[in-house]
Amino acid sequence: MTLIEATRDETAMSAKADAIRELSAHLHAANARLAQLLADFTADDTWNVSGDWRSLAHWLGINCGFARAEAEILARVAAAAEAMPTVLERAGRGEISLHVTAGAARVATPENEAKLAEIAASSTPAQACRVFGNYRTAKRRDNEQLDNEHRETEDGDPTATEPEPEHRSFWRTWFDDNGT
């Protein structure tokens, strides 16, 4: 292969890679739009007045041809849409995939959703999902600890423990796939 042929191959591969990235961003944006439409569709609970559907995921499977797993992911994102407008906005721009958005949906609150969007857009999908999963585990442990402390003070001690704000360093720390 000559240098000219190699350059042509590189140019063609670069163009294909650009097209793949662009199409992926369009898919992410379309999924975000679909999740928002589903959130609007289910907002007032009239979508299942007849009771024909076991869940939104069931409705999506029958009416839109989604496999159960993908339908459940869309339903999870739709259910959390109100709590994470910044995440959905960035997903709507094609910056965040559906699965990363679903990971954020598991832990999204109005207070932390801007940070979730920042993490999702600035890390790899594997990193973002790991951070969200670790956060979910840490919050569960914190809640269990607070419940235990609250039970200990229910014996008449008026100084019940108030929940502490989120540990800020958690949002600044995550690890790459290689552990660094």
C-alpha positions as CSV (number, residue, x, y, z in Angstrom):
1,M,0.0,0.0,0.0
2,T,1.3,3.4,-0.9
3,L,1.3,6.5,1.2
4,I,-1.5,8.0,-0.9
5,E,-3.7,4.9,-0.6
6,A,-3.1,4.8,3.2
7,T,-4.1,8.5,3.4
8,R,-7.3,7.8,1.4
9,D,-8.1,4.9,3.7
10,E,-7.5,7.1,6.7
11,T,-9.8,9.8,5.3
12,A,-12.5,7.3,4.5
13,M,-12.3,5.8,7.9
14,S,-12.4,9.2,9.6
15,A,-15.5,10.1,7.6
16,K,-17.2,6.9,8.6
17,A,-16.3,7.4,12.2
18,D,-17.7,10.9,12.1
19,A,-20.9,9.6,10.6
20,I,-21.2,7.0,13.3
21,R,-20.7,9.5,16.0
22,E,-23.3,11.9,14.5
23,L,-25.8,9.1,14.1
24,S,-25.3,8.0,17.7
25,A,-25.9,11.5,18.9
26,H,-29.1,11.6,16.9
27,L,-30.2,8.3,18.5
28,H,-29.4,9.6,22.0
29,A,-31.4,12.7,21.2
30,A,-34.4,10.7,19.8
31,N,-34.4,8.5,22.9
32,A,-34.4,11.5,25.2
33,R,-37.3,13.0,23.2
34,L,-39.2,9.7,23.4
35,A,-38.6,9.5,27.2
36,Q,-40.0,13.1,27.5
37,L,-43.0,12.2,25.4
38,L,-43.6,9.2,27.6
39,A,-43.3,11.3,30.7
40,D,-45.9,13.7,29.3
41,F,-48.1,10.7,28.2
42,T,-48.1,9.2,31.7
43,A,-48.2,12.4,33.7
44,D,-51.9,12.3,34.6
45,D,-52.4,8.5,34.8
46,T,-55.2,8.6,32.1
47,W,-53.0,6.6,29.8
48,N,-54.2,3.4,31.5
49,V,-57.7,4.2,32.5
50,S,-59.0,1.0,31.0
51,G,-56.5,-1.0,33.1
52,D,-55.3,-3.0,30.1
53,W,-51.7,-2.4,30.7
54,R,-49.6,-3.9,33.6
55,S,-47.1,-1.1,33.2
56,L,-45.7,1.5,30.8
57,A,-43.1,-1.0,29.8
58,H,-45.9,-3.5,28.9
59,W,-47.6,-0.7,26.9
60,L,-44.4,0.0,25.0
61,G,-43.8,-3.6,24.2
62,I,-47.3,-4.1,22.7
63,N,-47.7,-0.7,21.0
64,C,-44.2,0.2,20.0
65,G,-42.4,-3.2,19.7
66,F,-39.8,-2.6,22.4
67,A,-38.2,-5.6,24.1
68,R,-39.0,-5.7,27.8
69,A,-35.6,-4.5,29.0
70,E,-35.5,-1.5,26.7
71,A,-39.1,-0.7,27.5
72,E,-38.3,-0.7,31.2
73,I,-35.3,1.6,30.7
74,L,-37.5,4.1,28.8
75,A,-40.2,3.8,31.5
76,R,-37.6,4.5,34.3
77,V,-36.3,7.6,32.5
78,A,-39.8,8.8,31.8
79,A,-40.7,8.4,35.5
80,A,-37.7,10.4,36.6
81,A,-38.0,13.1,33.9
82,E,-39.4,15.7,36.2
83,A,-36.5,15.3,38.7
84,M,-33.8,15.5,36.1
85,P,-34.4,18.2,33.5
86,T,-30.7,19.0,33.0
87,V,-29.9,15.4,32.3
88,L,-32.7,15.1,29.8
89,E,-31.7,18.4,28.2
90,R,-28.1,17.1,27.6
91,A,-29.4,13.8,26.4
92,G,-31.7,15.7,24.0
93,R,-28.6,17.3,22.6
94,G,-27.1,13.9,22.0
95,E,-24.5,14.1,24.8
96,I,-25.8,11.3,27.0
97,S,-27.1,7.9,26.0
98,L,-30.3,6.3,27.1
99,H,-28.6,3.8,29.4
100,V,-26.5,6.5,31.1
101,T,-29.7,8.6,31.5
102,A,-31.4,5.6,33.0
103,G,-28.5,5.2,35.5
104,A,-28.9,8.8,36.5
105,A,-32.7,8.3,36.8
106,R,-32.1,5.8,39.6
107,V,-30.5,8.5,41.8
108,A,-31.8,11.7,40.4
109,T,-33.3,14.4,42.7
110,P,-33.9,18.0,41.9
111,E,-30.9,18.8,44.2
112,N,-28.4,16.6,42.5
113,E,-29.5,16.4,38.9
114,A,-27.2,19.1,37.6
115,K,-24.2,17.3,39.0
116,L,-25.5,14.0,37.5
117,A,-25.7,15.7,34.1
118,E,-22.1,17.0,34.5
119,I,-20.8,13.6,35.4
120,A,-22.7,11.8,32.6
121,A,-21.5,14.2,30.0
122,S,-17.8,14.4,31.2
123,S,-17.1,10.7,31.7
124,T,-17.4,7.5,29.8
125,P,-20.7,5.6,30.1
126,A,-19.0,2.9,32.2
127,Q,-17.6,5.5,34.6
128,A,-20.9,7.4,34.9
129,C,-22.9,4.2,35.6
130,R,-20.3,3.1,38.2
131,V,-20.5,6.5,39.9
132,F,-24.3,6.4,39.9
133,G,-24.4,2.9,41.2
134,N,-21.9,3.7,44.0
135,Y,-23.9,6.8,44.9
136,R,-27.0,4.7,45.1
137,T,-25.3,2.2,47.4
138,A,-23.8,5.0,49.6
139,K,-27.2,6.7,49.9
140,R,-28.8,3.4,51.0
141,R,-26.2,2.9,53.6
142,D,-26.5,6.5,54.9
143,N,-30.3,6.0,55.1
144,E,-29.9,2.7,57.0
145,Q,-27.5,4.4,59.4
146,L,-29.9,7.3,59.9
147,D,-32.8,4.9,60.5
148,N,-30.7,3.1,63.1
149,E,-29.7,6.3,64.8
150,H,-33.3,7.5,64.8
151,R,-34.5,4.3,66.3
152,E,-31.9,4.7,69.1
153,T,-33.2,8.2,69.9
154,E,-36.9,7.1,70.0
155,D,-36.6,6.1,73.6
156,G,-37.5,9.6,74.7
157,D,-34.4,11.5,73.7
158,P,-35.7,14.7,71.9
159,T,-32.5,15.0,69.9
160,A,-33.4,12.9,66.8
161,T,-30.7,12.9,64.2
162,E,-31.4,15.1,61.2
163,P,-30.2,13.9,57.8
164,E,-26.9,15.3,56.8
165,P,-26.3,16.9,53.4
166,E,-24.7,14.8,50.7
167,H,-21.0,14.2,51.2
168,R,-19.6,16.6,48.6
169,S,-16.5,14.7,47.9
170,F,-18.5,11.8,46.6
171,W,-19.3,13.8,43.4
172,R,-15.7,14.8,42.8
173,T,-14.3,11.2,42.9
174,W,-14.7,8.4,40.5
175,F,-12.3,5.8,39.0
176,D,-11.5,4.9,35.5
177,D,-12.0,1.3,34.3
178,N,-8.4,0.6,35.1
179,G,-8.9,1.7,38.7
180,T,-7.0,5.0,38.6
